[in-house]
Amino acid sequence: MTFNFHAPVGQVIAGDQTVTGDNIGTQNNYYGIDDPNTQELANELVEILQGIVPQISNPTSEAGKEIITAAAMEEIENKPTLKDRLVAALTAGAFEAIKKIAKNDFVEVFLTAFKAGLEAKPKK
């Protein structure tokens, strides 16, 4: 028995058996770009970072980025509901949407560090 996998996606003929399926195509999952909760979360992060960045003498240096990230982490630790929403966004795959909405380089730096921090914590 030989299988012809060069037939159209909707049907594969395998000798005396026919295997059919749906031709679904490409699925793009950009979660949350139009979601108001994701937009609100992005705006809150931008607001936090706008309060921190002007206080740093050289915010684009590696040391400056580390200071900004640490200060933002500290502020978010003091806002448990915001932290929980960020964790939920990471779980739902909304970080890319937040980055696109925020259009702020420091948001991307912070989210990368936040994700790394969560992944480094031992699972309960």
Buried (B, 14 or more C-beta within 10 A) or exposed (E): EEEEEEEEEEEBBEEEEEEEEEEEEEEEEEBBBEBEEBBEBBEBBBEBBEEBBEEBEEBEEEEBBEBBBEBBBEBBEEEEEBBEBBEEBBEBEBBBBBBBBBEBBBBBBBBBBBBEEEEEEEEE
